[in-house]
Amino acid sequence: MDDRTENQPPLTRRDSALRYLCAAVPMLFHGTVLAVVVSREHDRLGLALTEAGLGLAGLVLLRWRRRLPWQTALATALLTTFSTVATGPAYVAYVSLCTHRRWRRIAPVAAVLWLCTAFYAVMNGVGQATAVSLVTGTVILGGLTLLGLYLRGLRDLAASRREAALAAGREQAQRIEQARLAERARISHEMHDVLAHRLSLLAMLAGGLAYRKDLTAGETREVALAIQENAHQSLNELRAVLGVLRSEGASAASETPEAPQPGLDRLGDLFEEVRAAGQRVEVTDAVEGRESLPAQTGRHAYRIVQEALTNARKHAPGSRVRAEIGGRPGDGLRIRVSNPAVPGSPAGPGGRLGLVGLAERIRMAGGTLSHSLRDGCFVLDARLPWEA
């Protein structure tokens, strides 16, 4: 029966050699004592050889001390009944058994080992030497028990440290993966917001060229230049987003300086850009203390307005859009964008994905988003936190 425990690490050759060395030292000591006795009493040669043979047998049995710990410890303990040379292997096997910390097996083997030692001590009579041997054997047995328990404690500590290191490694890998996923989600939002805006402008400008027959050559040239400019900006913004995506994970992306992102101060440029493309936009700006608005909040506000204008171009082309922006520190930033709801207007490719992306962005920013039909208009309301 395999009695190994989970905290019994495999031994190297050096470790195994050390165990056998610990067993061999007492064997050499007792063997030297026997040699001296035989040199004085030649008739004890046969008994000395028997003790030496039993000691070597105990040394051989140590091979199974980890696979069969209590059986090996018990067998080597019984050998000490007739051989002091076998005490070395018996001590090593007993310490190995104690490292398993199973008292229902340690206690019986310890009792057998003590009794065998006592039997050998009293076998040739009882005297002062016998008492010294019993006391010494008892002290040694207690010390070996403490040594085995100490070694088991060291193994438990090493195992807990290994487990803690593995757990820390798993947690670190999980944090890196979560950061990578969060970064990719952020990049996907940026890509959707930027490209949807640019491509919808291109579609509007191209539609004007396709359906309007009354444009002069100069007006046609202006529209073509606007298409060229928007296409060029789309490529630049796409390269910027893909450049972040190519970085090695979220940590590498965070080390790469990002290009300045548009905020609330760039909304005027956005309105001028869409008006130049033909979208009719009315703006009411009632923001107070905008200089104290956090940059991240301003960036979210810009993207919300940008996506709302894009949705209006997709679902209500040619309609007038009204954008209302207001708020102050402590009250939050309020954004409302409304446009006439065109009955039966097609959703187009990626329909409603813009609203899904907006909801996700505002949720991450700690704000709220609502949209509804009111008096024939589609109204989008967003609110972002703005601490005083």
N, C-alpha and C positions, 0 to 999 in steps of 0.2 A: 504493500500500500504506500503510495506516495504521500509523504507527510510534510512536504515543503510548504512554506507560506509565501505570501506575495512579496514580503520584504526580505527574502533570502536572495541577494544578488549573486550572479555567477562569479566564481572565483577565477582570477588569473593564475598563471603558473607560479608566479611569485607568491601569491597568497597561499596557494596550496603547499608550496615548499615551506613557507613559514609555519603552517600548522604542523607539518611533519617534523620540522625542526623542534618545535615546542614539545612534541611527544618524545623526540629522541633524546633531549637533554636529561630528563629523569631516568630514561632507560640507561644511558651511559653512566649516570651516577650510581644507580643501583647495580649495574653490571660491574662497575669497578669495585664496589663493596663486595660483591660475590667473588670476584677474582681474588681479592685479598683473603677472604675467608677460605677459599679453596687452596690457596697457596699454603695455608697453615693447617687445614684439615682436608687432606686429599680424599677422604672417603665421601666428601660432600660434592664431588665433581658431578655425579649423575643428577643430583638435585639442582645444582646450579645450571646445568645444561637444560633441564626441564623448564626452569624459570625463564631462561633466556628464550627458549622456543616459544613459550606462552607469550612473552613480550613481543616477539616478532609476529606472532599470530594476531595480537591486538593491533599492531601497526598495520597489518594487511586489512583488518576489519575497518580501519578508518576510511577506507575508500567509499564505504556506503553510509557514512555518517550524515550526509545531507539528504540522501534518498530515503534512508530508514533511520531517522535520528534516535528514537528511543530504543529500538531494537539493538542498534550498534552500541549505544551507551550501556545498555543492560548486559550485553555479551562481554564487553571489555571490563565492566565492573566485576563480573563473575570470575574473570581470569585473575583478578588481584587476590582472590582467595588463596591461590597457591603460588603467586608470582609478584614480587615487588617490581620487577622489570616492566610488568604490564601496567603499572600505575600511570606511566606517561601517556600511552594511548587512551587509557580510561579517563584521565583528566581532560584531554582534548575532546573526546566524544561527549563527555558530560557538559562541557562548556558549550559545545555545538547544540546540544539538546536545550540548554537554558536559553539560547538565543531565540528559540521558538515560543518561549513564555507560555508553556502549557503545563500548569502546576499539577494537574492530575497525572502527568507522566514524569515530571521532574521530581516530585516528592518520592514516589516509589523507587526510582532509580537512585536518588540520593541516599535513601535508606539502605538499599542493597549495597551501594558502594561503601557506605560507612561500616556496615556489618561485615562485609568481606575484608575490609582493612582491619577491623577489630579482631576477626577470626585469625588472620595471619599473625597479628601481634601477640595473641594469647596462645598460639599453637605450640610454642616452645616454652610455655610457662608464663606466670604472671609476676611482674616485678616492677621496679621503678622505670625501666626502659619501656615496659608495656604501657604504663600510664602516659609517659612522654609521647609515645607513638600515637596513642588514642587522641590526646589533646592536639597534637600537631596535625593529625589527619582531620580532626573536626574543624580546626581553624582553616586548613587548606580547602576543605570542602565548602565552607561558608564563603571563602574568598573567591573560589571558582564560580559559585552561584552568582555572586555580585558581579563578577567579570562578565559572565554570560548575559545577565540582564543589562549591563552597561553597553555591551556590544549591540544588543538588540535595540536599545535606545538610540544609539548612533545610527543604526540602519534605518530606524523609523524617521529620525530627523532628516537623514539624507533623502529618503523617499518622499517626505513631505516637501522638502525643498525642490526636488525634481518635479513633483506634481504642481507646486506653486509656479515654477518656471514655465512648465507646459501650459498651465492655465493663463499665465500672463501673456505667453506667446499667442495663445488662441484669442484672448481678448484684444491684443494689439492687432492681430490680423483682422478680427471682426470690425474694430474701429476703422482700420484702413479701408476695408471693403465698404463700410457704411459711408465713409467720407468720399470714396470714389463714386458710389452711386448717387450721393447728394450732389456732387460736382457735375456729374453727367446730366442729372435732372436739371440743374441750373443752366447748363449749356444748351440743353434741348429747349428750355423756355426762351432763352436768349435767341436761339436760332429761329424759333417759331415767330417771336415778336418782330425780329428784324426783317426776316425774309417775307413774312406775310405782308408787312407794311410796304416794303419795296415792290414786291411783285404785284400787289393790288394797284399801286400807283402806275406801274408799267402797263397793267391791263387797262386801266382807265385812259391813259395817254394813247395806247395803241388803238383802243376802241374809238377814240375821237378821230384818229386818222382814218380808220376804216369806214366810218359811217357819215362823217361830215364832208360834204362835197363843196362847201362854200368857203373853205379855208384858202387864203392867199398863199403864194409861194413863201413869203416871209413867215406867216403863221405856221405853215407846215414845217418850215425849217426850225422854228422855235420848239415845236412839239417834238420833233426828231432829236433835237439837242437835249431836251428834258428827258426823253427816253434813254439817250446815251448816258447822261449824267446819273440817272437812277440805276441803270444797269451797272455802271462803274462802281457806284457806292455799294450796290448789292454784292458785287464780287469782293470788294474790300472788307465788308462786314462779314461775309462768309469766310474769308481767309482768316480773319481774326478769331472767329468762333472755332473753326477747325484747328487753328494753331493751339488753342487751349485744349482741345479734345485730344490732340496728339501727345500731349505731355504725359509723363509716366504717373498716372494715378492722381488722386486729389492732392496728395502732399506735394508732388512736383508742380502741379498746377498752381498751388498756393504760393510756391516760391517764385513763379513767373510773374513779373509785374504786369498787371492788366492795363489795357488802354483806358483812358478816362471815359466814364460812362455818362450819358446825358442825364440831366436832372431837371428839376422844376424850372431852372433858368433857361432851359433849351426848348420849352414848350412853344415860345414865340416862333422860333425857327421851324418847328414842326408844323405849326398852323400855316405859316407862309409857304412851306413846301407843298402841303396838300392843296392849298388854294391855287398855287401855280399850276398844279396838275388838273385843276378844274373842280375840285370838291368845294362845296359851299359850306363854310363853317362860321358860326357865330360864337363868340367867346365872351364869357363873363368871368373876370378874375377878381376875387375878393379875398385873397390870401393876406393875412396880417402877420408881420414879423417873419417873413420868409427867410431872412438871413439866419435864423436860428433853426430852420428845418434840417433835420439830419440828412446827410447825403444819401444814405440808403433809402430813406423814405421818399426823397425827391426822385431817386431813380425809379422806384416802384411807381410813383405817380406818373412819370413820363411814359413808362411802358403801358400803364393802364389806359391812358389817353390814346396812345398810339394804337393799341389793339382795338379800342372802341371805335376809332376812326376807320380802321381797317374793316371791322365788322359792318360798319355803316356802308362802306363802299361795296362790300360783297352782297349785302342783303337789301340795300336800298340805294342803288346807284342813281346818282343825279339828284338825290334828295338833300334838303338842307339839314345840317347837323348843328345841334346846339350843345356847347360844352360849358359847364359851370364848375368853377373851382373856387373853393373857399376854405376857411378855417383859420385857426390861430393856435399858439402853444397852449396846451392843456385841454383844448376842445377837440383836437384831431384835425386831420385834413379830409375834406369832403370833395368828392368828384362825382359829377352827374353828367352823363352824355346821353342825349336823346335824339332820335330821328324818326320820321314817319315810317310806320310799319306798312310795307308793300304787300298786299294780299297775294298769296301764291308765289312769292319770290323764291327761287330755288336756293337751297343752302349752299350749293357749290361744293367743290372738293374740300374735304376737311371741315365740313359744316359742324358748328358747335364746339369744335376743338378749341377755338379761341376763348370761348367762355370757360371751358374746362381749365385751360392754362391760366386764365386770369384768376379763377377761384383758387387754384393752387398757389399762385404767387401771393395773393392777398392773405391766404391762410398762413403761409410761412412768415409774412410780415406782421401777423397778429391783428389784421383788420377784418372787415366784413364786406361781403358783396351781395347785392340783390339785383334782380332784373325782372321787369314785368311790362305788360302792355297797359298804357294809360291814355285814354282819349285818342286812340288810333296811333299812338307813338310807342316805340320801343324805348324804354328808359332803363339805363344802367346806373346804379348807385354804388359807389365804393367809399369806404371810410377807412383811413389809416391812422394808427396811433401817433400822437405828437405830444411828447411830454413837455411840460412847462419848464 
